[in-house]
Amino acid sequence: MLARRSTGAIFYKVKSGSSANTFRLRTVPADRTMKDMAESVSNTPTTAASQTTDRLQAIWSEVIEKATARRLALIAFAIGALVMLAYRPWRQIEVGDTAVYDYIAQSILRGQMPYRDVVDIKGPGGAYLSAMAMAIGKWIGLRDIIAVRLFHVAMIGLLSAVTYLVGEIYLRNRLAALIAFLIPLLPEHIAMLMISGTQPKLPMILFGMLTLLMIAKDRPVWAGVFSMLGCLCWQPGLMFTGTAVLIFSRYLTSWRDLRAVKVMAGAIIPLAVVIGYFYARGALSDMWAWAITYNYSVFGPEAKPGLGNALAKLWRVVFRVFKYDSVLVLLSLAGLLIFTFNRLREKFKGREAFAWAELFRDAVAIPPLVYLAFCLINFQAGADLIPFFPFVGLFAAWFFVEVGRWIASARWLKRAPDLMRRERLIPGAALMILLLVLLVRVATYRVQGWTLQYQDNEFKTLSALLAPDDKIFVHGTVEILVLLNRPNLNPYVLLDWDADNFAGSRRPGGWDAIMSEMKAQAPKLVAISRLRTVTHRADFEQWVQEDYDKLELFKYERVFIRKSSITPDALH
């Protein structure tokens, strides 16, 4: 109801308070338009929605915006570790490549040397870290493989914290950083790979992310140290050393400040220590042969697929690991392209783009691009996705942020209040959904099927058959050696991809001499598996067929006992 007075003002009734019959008068200048008055009337009440928004904004400001980066990194560490503990690492089976590296760690504690006494083709760093965890576990009364698994839980927590810090610095968006560390925690399959035993790719990417953090903090020596530590865990970690050199030298155009030289000096420190140690132990030539020569002269050419096959296999493995979360991988690719495009566009704007305040941000895009190229040359299985995980999180988060900014700047939202809140809508919703999905998956997870405890019971049969001095040969089924904590007959626990011929090339008499030596030692137990890509698999098959009988175990079908060692109950 409107009324005009001679004073030139317009009076109208507005509901006031909670009573529908209570009104108050409000004065509006006569020159105000009817549209202005309608907006004023509609904006007067404080709606429940706006109150909720204000509360959420206050919570966000208090918990997130006012928190220090260190506190949020600690929260990321705790979430990462707790999520991994929810998968019960102490119950997961011992199997596959993780068992191989657990065995190498046990061998180190027995005084043996990787490469010379146990054949391997990766860097030694991961195995030595697990050996350290085993030694600490023994000191506090913890089983060796459980100590390794808890150590890996801690490393995943550290990776979550470092991923958060890298996201905050490089993406310059705290909400994106929170999303970034949560996404790698989603896939259950990859969690199993990282908490079920020694996984060299995990410390490699952890040291790599620490390298990116040191680049952002302008600490070239430490960037070099961490990058080489990553390389010593798995050779592709060298890409982080290359990234650091590129950034600190401003793409090889500036060397006078010596920062790029400091990167290389830092990288030399751990490399020199490792080389000196293996030389002193008489195993340097073996390390070079298996970690370097075999990889580029045998394994690389043997395992290299065509480009089309590599892409198809990569996508199949991605879908198997991520399942319905594969959409996040696609979004991360889009985010990487957007981020890279923006960085390149900045380069054409002038020399400011090469100033350190902006240049260092290029570093976060280089490793995933380099590693993607590597995977198109040599990609084997799901564990090879581990180095991608932090970057999937970072660039999927960046995609959400960019979409949020685009929607907030849309013309139909220009008149909406609180534009910054609108920018947070998409990434904020993504964060809430990720937390909800992660909580549901963790709460509903149950260990199903075969467990570590079942394996222990299964191998009690084998333990009862073996005297302390009895010999055992295992190829492929290395979990037998790990759970019995026994050394193998020889260094050759896995000889796929023509490694058997390579091993023979380093011995007088070649492969035949190795095979004859194994037969002469007459191990009491033999277990053979993973022979599909072993060149001389027929030799193994013939050997066990002639000299051994099959043991009847519930889960393991390729375990044999020497015929002269058979007792009445040995086969049952």
C-alpha positions as a printed Julia matrix, in Angstrom:
572×3 Matrix{Float64}:
  0.0     0.0     0.0
  1.47    3.34   -1.11
  0.52    6.93   -0.17
  1.96   10.24   -1.32
  2.42   13.15    1.08
  3.04   16.8     0.26
  6.58   16.48    1.51
  7.57   14.71   -1.7
  8.15   11.39    0.03
  6.54    8.07   -0.6
  5.4     5.95    2.37
  4.81    2.2     2.14
  3.98   -0.55    4.61
  6.47   -3.32    5.28
  5.98   -6.38    7.5
  8.13   -6.09   10.58
  9.12   -8.8    13.05
  7.45  -12.17   13.23
  3.85  -10.95   13.31
  2.04  -10.74    9.99
 -0.09   -7.83   11.3
  2.75   -5.6    12.43
  3.86   -2.91   10.01
  6.26   -0.01   10.01
  6.57    3.05    7.8
  9.59    3.65    5.62
 10.35    6.87    3.76
 11.72    6.85    0.24
 12.71    9.94   -1.75
 10.16   10.73   -4.44
 12.74   10.63   -7.24
 13.45    6.91   -6.6
 12.03    4.7    -9.31
  9.48    1.99   -8.7
 12.15   -0.58   -9.65
 14.46    0.7    -6.91
 11.65    0.48   -4.37
 10.78   -3.09   -5.39
 14.44   -4.15   -4.98
 14.6    -2.45   -1.6
 11.5    -4.24   -0.4
 12.69   -7.63   -1.64
 16.15   -7.24   -0.06
 14.93   -6.1     3.35
 14.3    -9.52    4.96
 17.29  -11.65    5.87
 16.5   -15.02    4.34
 17.41  -18.37    5.83
 19.56  -19.11    2.79
 21.67  -16.01    3.3
 22.04  -16.81    6.99
 23.26  -20.29    6.12
 25.68  -18.81    3.59
 27.01  -16.43    6.21
 27.51  -19.26    8.68
 29.34  -21.39    6.11
 31.46  -18.4     5.16
 32.35  -17.84    8.81
 33.26  -21.51    9.27
 35.38  -21.48    6.11
 37.14  -18.31    7.24
 37.82  -19.62   10.73
 38.83  -23.2     9.86
 40.52  -22.81    6.47
 41.43  -19.22    5.61
 42.83  -18.31    9.02
 44.65  -21.61    9.47
 48.35  -21.75    8.71
 49.61  -23.84    5.81
 51.52  -25.99    8.29
 48.36  -26.82   10.23
 46.47  -27.78    7.08
 49.43  -29.89    5.93
 49.29  -31.75    9.25
 45.58  -32.32    8.72
 46.33  -33.66    5.23
 48.94  -36.0     6.72
 46.48  -37.3     9.3
 43.72  -37.86    6.74
 46.07  -39.64    4.34
 47.43  -41.94    7.03
 44.03  -42.69    8.56
 42.52  -43.56    5.19
 45.34  -46.03    4.53
 44.99  -47.56    8.0
 41.3   -48.12    7.26
 42.39  -50.59    4.56
 44.0   -52.8     7.28
 47.54  -53.08    5.93
 48.31  -55.73    8.55
 45.81  -58.09    6.86
 46.63  -57.58    3.18
 48.32  -60.47    1.39
 52.01  -60.51    0.52
 52.25  -60.92   -3.23
 53.74  -59.65   -6.5
 56.45  -57.04   -6.92
 55.99  -55.7    -3.4
 57.01  -59.12   -2.09
 60.14  -58.98   -4.26
 61.18  -55.68   -2.68
 60.31  -56.87    0.82
 62.61  -59.83    0.15
 65.4   -57.5    -0.99
 64.97  -55.51    2.24
 65.25  -58.7     4.29
 68.35  -59.67    2.29
 69.96  -56.32    3.1
 69.48  -57.0     6.81
 71.11  -60.42    6.29
 74.19  -58.62    4.93
 73.5   -59.28    1.26
 73.75  -56.69   -1.49
 71.09  -55.78   -4.06
 72.03  -56.65   -7.66
 74.92  -58.92   -6.64
 73.02  -61.2    -4.24
 69.45  -60.38   -5.32
 68.74  -59.37   -8.9
 66.69  -56.19   -9.35
 66.35  -53.54  -12.05
 65.19  -50.51  -10.03
 67.17  -48.16   -7.86
 68.13  -49.38   -4.38
 66.53  -46.57   -2.39
 63.12  -48.14   -1.78
 64.57  -51.43   -0.52
 66.99  -49.67    1.84
 64.18  -47.53    3.26
 62.19  -50.7     3.95
 65.26  -52.34    5.49
 65.48  -49.36    7.82
 61.8   -49.77    8.73
 62.35  -53.49    9.38
 65.32  -52.76   11.63
 63.29  -50.23   13.64
 60.37  -52.65   13.79
 62.59  -55.42   15.12
 63.92  -53.05   17.78
 60.39  -52.34   19.05
 59.16  -55.92   18.63
 57.19  -55.46   15.41
 57.11  -58.02   12.61
 59.3   -56.93    9.71
 56.66  -56.79    6.96
 54.18  -55.01    9.27
 56.82  -52.4    10.05
 57.3   -51.85    6.31
 53.57  -51.42    5.75
 53.18  -48.93    8.58
 56.16  -47.03    7.2
 54.4   -46.84    3.84
 51.26  -45.57    5.57
 53.38  -42.77    7.03
 54.87  -42.03    3.6
 51.38  -41.73    2.11
 50.5   -39.3     4.87
 53.64  -37.29    4.04
 52.76  -37.37    0.34
 49.29  -36.0     1.16
 50.84  -33.17    3.19
 53.41  -32.29    0.54
 50.77  -32.45   -2.22
 48.69  -29.95   -0.24
 51.65  -27.58    0.17
 52.59  -27.86   -3.52
 48.98  -27.15   -4.48
 48.76  -24.06   -2.29
 52.01  -22.6    -3.62
 51.75  -23.49   -7.31
 47.98  -23.17   -7.83
 47.68  -20.24   -5.41
 44.32  -21.52   -4.26
 43.8   -23.16   -0.88
 40.57  -24.85   -1.92
 42.32  -26.45   -4.9
 45.12  -27.65   -2.63
 42.61  -29.4    -0.37
 41.0   -31.14   -3.33
 44.42  -32.08   -4.71
 45.52  -34.22   -1.78
 42.13  -35.96   -1.42
 41.83  -37.31   -4.97
 44.85  -39.68   -4.78
 43.27  -41.29   -1.7
 40.15  -42.41   -3.57
 41.15  -45.54   -5.59
 41.14  -48.63   -3.41
 43.24  -50.63   -5.89
 46.19  -48.28   -5.77
 45.98  -48.09   -1.97
 46.47  -51.85   -1.86
 49.6   -51.48   -3.99
 51.07  -48.89   -1.64
 50.34  -50.44    1.77
 50.94  -54.15    1.06
 54.72  -54.02    1.05
 57.71  -52.18   -0.37
 56.71  -49.97   -3.3
 59.71  -48.04   -4.76
 57.48  -45.73   -6.78
 55.98  -44.27   -3.59
 59.21  -42.8    -2.14
 60.18  -41.77   -5.68
 57.12  -39.54   -6.08
 57.35  -38.35   -2.47
 60.92  -37.13   -3.05
 59.79  -35.7    -6.39
 57.05  -33.63   -4.79
 59.53  -32.44   -2.16
 61.71  -31.33   -5.08
 58.85  -29.18   -6.41
 58.41  -27.71   -2.94
 62.11  -26.84   -2.75
 61.94  -25.24   -6.21
 59.08  -23.01   -5.06
 61.02  -22.06   -1.93
 64.11  -21.24   -4.02
 66.36  -23.86   -2.39
 68.32  -25.32   -5.3
 70.68  -27.55   -3.29
 67.82  -29.3    -1.5
 65.92  -29.58   -4.78
 68.9   -31.45   -6.19
 69.21  -33.71   -3.14
 65.54  -34.72   -3.11
 65.38  -35.19   -6.87
 68.31  -37.61   -6.81
 66.86  -39.48   -3.85
 63.75  -39.99   -5.98
 65.9   -41.25   -8.86
 67.69  -43.68   -6.55
 64.31  -45.17   -5.63
 63.2   -45.49   -9.26
 65.14  -44.2   -12.25
 62.37  -42.03  -13.83
 62.71  -39.81  -10.75
 65.57  -38.17  -12.66
 62.88  -36.08  -14.38
 62.65  -34.0   -11.21
 66.38  -33.23  -11.4
 65.89  -32.11  -15.0
 62.92  -29.99  -14.01
 64.89  -28.26  -11.25
 67.8   -27.53  -13.59
 65.46  -26.1   -16.24
 63.67  -23.8   -13.8
 66.7   -22.59  -11.86
 68.57  -21.89  -15.13
 65.52  -20.14  -16.62
 65.33  -22.76  -19.35
 69.1   -22.99  -19.74
 69.46  -19.24  -20.4
 70.89  -18.06  -17.07
 73.8   -19.66  -15.22
 75.53  -16.71  -13.57
 73.66  -16.97  -10.27
 74.87  -20.61  -10.03
 71.49  -21.85   -8.84
 71.31  -24.51  -11.55
 74.85  -25.56  -10.63
 73.74  -25.85   -7.01
 70.95  -28.21   -8.11
 73.49  -30.48   -9.77
 75.79  -30.25   -6.75
 72.92  -31.26   -4.48
 72.06  -34.19   -6.76
 75.65  -35.43   -6.71
 75.68  -35.77   -2.9
 73.33  -38.79   -2.49
 74.52  -40.27   -5.79
 78.15  -40.17   -4.65
 77.23  -41.77   -1.32
 75.43  -44.67   -3.03
 78.16  -45.22   -5.62
 80.84  -45.15   -2.91
 78.91  -47.62   -0.77
 78.35  -50.13   -3.56
 81.96  -49.79   -4.68
 83.18  -50.47   -1.15
 80.95  -53.56   -0.97
 82.13  -54.86   -4.34
 78.71  -54.59   -5.98
 79.05  -51.45   -8.13
 79.48  -53.35  -11.39
 76.38  -55.44  -10.61
 74.4   -52.31   -9.82
 75.43  -50.71  -13.11
 74.67  -53.89  -15.07
 71.14  -54.44  -13.72
 69.96  -50.9   -12.98
 71.4   -49.26  -16.1
 72.64  -51.62  -18.83
 69.84  -54.17  -18.62
 67.13  -51.47  -18.64
 68.25  -49.66  -21.77
 69.67  -52.6   -23.74
 67.24  -55.42  -22.9
 64.16  -54.5   -20.86
 63.36  -51.29  -22.73
 63.41  -52.8   -26.23
 61.74  -56.04  -25.08
 58.85  -54.37  -23.26
 58.32  -51.43  -25.64
 54.86  -51.46  -27.26
 53.69  -49.45  -30.25
 52.16  -46.03  -29.6
 48.62  -47.23  -30.22
 49.04  -50.27  -27.99
 50.66  -48.13  -25.29
 47.74  -45.68  -25.23
 45.19  -48.5   -25.21
 46.95  -50.31  -22.38
 47.39  -47.1   -20.4
 43.67  -46.35  -20.58
 42.71  -49.95  -19.7
 44.87  -49.84  -16.6
 43.6   -46.37  -15.66
 40.0   -47.6   -15.86
 40.81  -50.77  -13.91
 42.47  -48.76  -11.13
 40.16  -45.73  -10.99
 36.96  -47.42  -12.18
 34.22  -44.77  -12.02
 36.75  -42.24  -10.73
 38.35  -42.32  -14.2
 36.42  -39.14  -14.95
 38.8   -37.39  -12.54
 41.73  -38.47  -14.72
 40.05  -36.91  -17.76
 39.34  -33.72  -15.81
 42.96  -33.63  -14.67
 44.11  -33.85  -18.3
 41.85  -30.91  -19.09
 43.22  -29.04  -16.08
 46.8   -29.75  -17.16
 46.07  -28.42  -20.64
 44.44  -25.28  -19.22
 47.32  -24.68  -16.81
 49.97  -25.27  -19.5
 48.15  -23.02  -21.96
 47.98  -20.23  -19.38
 51.69  -20.62  -18.61
 52.61  -20.48  -22.3
 50.39  -17.47  -22.86
 52.17  -15.67  -20.05
 55.49  -16.3   -21.78
 54.4   -14.21  -24.77
 53.43  -11.23  -22.59
 56.99  -10.14  -21.91
 60.0   -10.73  -19.7
 57.84  -10.58  -16.55
 56.84  -14.18  -17.21
 60.48  -15.21  -16.73
 60.74  -13.44  -13.38
 61.13  -15.93  -10.54
 57.79  -14.99   -8.95
 56.05  -16.56  -11.96
 58.64  -18.81  -13.59
 58.84  -21.43  -10.84
 55.15  -22.3   -11.36
 56.07  -23.98  -14.66
 57.76  -26.74  -12.66
 54.52  -28.42  -11.61
 53.52  -29.13  -15.23
 56.83  -30.55  -16.48
 57.07  -33.9   -14.6
 53.61  -35.24  -15.55
 54.23  -34.42  -19.21
 57.65  -36.09  -19.14
 56.34  -39.12  -17.28
 53.44  -39.48  -19.72
 55.99  -39.66  -22.55
 57.9   -42.29  -20.58
 54.74  -44.39  -20.1
 54.11  -44.38  -23.85
 57.51  -46.09  -24.17
 57.35  -48.4   -21.15
 54.18  -48.93  -19.13
 53.67  -52.23  -17.31
 50.9   -52.24  -14.7
 48.8   -50.32  -12.2
 51.73  -49.47   -9.94
 53.18  -47.38  -12.78
 50.3   -44.94  -12.22
 51.56  -44.01   -8.75
 53.79  -41.14   -9.98
 50.74  -39.64  -11.71
 48.59  -39.55   -8.61
 49.57  -36.2    -7.04
 49.3   -34.56  -10.46
 45.88  -36.07  -11.12
 44.81  -34.44   -7.86
 46.47  -31.11   -8.57
 45.18  -30.62  -12.1
 41.68  -32.0   -11.48
 41.52  -29.46   -8.64
 42.74  -26.75  -11.02
 39.99  -27.72  -13.48
 37.33  -27.3   -10.77
 38.74  -23.9    -9.84
 38.82  -22.7   -13.45
 35.27  -23.86  -14.08
 34.19  -22.08  -10.9
 35.81  -18.86  -12.09
 34.24  -19.18  -15.52
 30.76  -19.68  -14.1
 31.22  -16.8   -11.65
 32.18  -14.48  -14.49
 29.24  -15.51  -16.67
 27.07  -12.59  -17.76
 23.93  -14.0   -16.13
 25.72  -14.0   -12.76
 27.32  -10.58  -13.05
 24.64   -8.94  -10.9
 24.76  -11.62   -8.22
 26.33  -10.53   -4.91
 29.48  -12.01   -3.41
 31.24  -12.93   -6.63
 34.08  -14.61   -4.71
 31.61  -17.0    -3.11
 30.32  -17.87   -6.55
 33.87  -18.73   -7.59
 34.05  -21.2    -4.73
 30.78  -22.92   -5.6
 32.11  -25.58   -8.0
 35.38  -26.43   -6.19
 33.59  -26.26   -2.84
 30.96  -28.73   -4.03
 33.73  -30.96   -5.43
 35.51  -30.9    -2.05
 32.36  -31.87   -0.17
 31.58  -34.71   -2.6
 35.14  -36.04   -2.4
 35.05  -36.05    1.39
 31.69  -37.82    1.39
 32.78  -40.48   -1.12
 36.03  -41.06    0.73
 34.21  -41.4     4.05
 31.7   -43.89    2.61
 34.42  -46.01    0.99
 36.52  -46.14    4.12
 33.55  -46.89    6.37
 32.23  -49.7     4.15
 35.55  -51.34    3.29
 35.95  -54.95    4.36
 38.91  -57.27    3.76
 37.64  -60.08    1.59
 39.16  -63.36    0.48
 42.77  -64.37    1.07
 44.65  -62.55    3.83
 48.13  -62.45    5.28
 47.02  -64.64    8.15
 45.8   -67.32    5.71
 49.15  -67.17    3.94
 50.97  -67.69    7.23
 48.88  -70.78    7.93
 49.46  -72.09    4.42
 53.22  -71.74    4.7
 53.39  -73.56    8.04
 53.33  -76.7     5.92
 56.45  -75.58    4.07
 58.19  -74.48    7.26
 57.61  -77.94    8.79
 59.3   -79.57    5.79
 62.46  -77.47    5.98
 65.4   -77.97    8.29
 67.53  -74.9     9.08
 70.16  -75.83    6.48
 67.77  -76.9     3.72
 67.89  -74.9     0.5
 64.95  -73.45   -1.34
 64.61  -71.96   -4.83
 61.8   -69.57   -5.65
 61.06  -67.82   -8.92
 58.11  -65.43   -8.95
 56.34  -66.6    -5.78
 58.69  -64.54   -3.64
 56.18  -64.2    -0.8
 57.28  -67.69    0.27
 60.79  -66.4     0.94
 59.44  -63.3     2.71
 57.03  -65.06    5.04
 59.5   -67.86    5.83
 62.29  -65.25    6.06
 64.72  -67.49    4.17
 67.34  -66.64    1.52
 66.89  -67.89   -2.01
 69.19  -70.47   -3.58
 70.66  -67.8    -5.87
 70.05  -64.15   -6.81
 67.46  -64.92   -9.48
 64.03  -64.48   -7.91
 62.52  -63.01  -11.09
 63.97  -63.42  -14.59
 61.29  -62.1   -16.93
 61.82  -60.02  -20.08
 64.96  -61.9   -21.13
 66.69  -61.27  -17.8
 67.69  -64.95  -17.8
 69.77  -64.52  -20.95
 71.22  -61.28  -19.58
 72.2   -63.07  -16.36
 73.8   -65.84  -18.44
 75.79  -63.29  -20.44
 77.5   -62.22  -17.22
 78.56  -65.74  -16.24
 81.13  -68.1   -17.81
 79.18  -70.82  -19.53
 76.08  -68.67  -19.94
 72.58  -69.72  -18.9
 73.39  -73.43  -19.05
 75.99  -72.93  -16.32
 73.42  -71.21  -14.09
 70.89  -73.98  -14.64
 73.47  -76.71  -14.0
 74.53  -75.02  -10.79
 70.95  -74.88   -9.53
 70.45  -78.58  -10.25
 73.71  -79.47   -8.52
 72.68  -77.66   -5.33
 69.49  -79.78   -5.22
 67.18  -77.45   -3.24
 64.61  -79.31   -1.19
 61.74  -77.02   -2.19
 61.16  -75.29   -5.53
 58.37  -72.8    -6.31
 58.06  -71.43   -9.82
 55.57  -68.94  -11.22
 55.47  -65.81  -13.43
 57.19  -67.68  -16.27
 55.2   -66.18  -19.15
 57.97  -63.81  -20.29
 60.89  -65.98  -19.14
 62.93  -67.08  -22.16
 64.11  -70.36  -20.59
 60.86  -71.29  -18.88
 61.02  -74.76  -20.48
 64.23  -75.44  -18.54
 62.46  -74.73  -15.25
 59.49  -76.89  -16.21
 61.7   -79.83  -17.21
 63.74  -79.56  -14.02
 60.77  -79.78  -11.66
 59.15  -82.48  -13.76
 62.21  -84.73  -13.55
 63.34  -84.16   -9.95
 60.33  -82.92   -7.97
 56.79  -83.78   -6.97
 53.98  -81.3    -6.51
 52.93  -80.32   -3.0
 49.2   -80.11   -2.36
 48.61  -76.64   -0.97
 45.27  -74.87   -0.82
 46.23  -71.71   -2.71
 49.64  -72.35   -4.27
 49.76  -74.84   -7.11
 53.37  -74.48   -8.26
 55.31  -75.57   -5.18
 57.37  -78.76   -5.44
 59.39  -80.99   -3.1
 62.43  -82.99   -4.14
 61.57  -86.64   -4.75
 64.32  -87.96   -2.48
 62.9   -85.81    0.34
 59.34  -87.13    0.24
 57.86  -88.38    3.5
 54.52  -90.2     3.69
 52.6   -87.0     4.55
 54.62  -84.55    2.44
 52.25  -84.55   -0.52
 49.11  -83.96    1.56
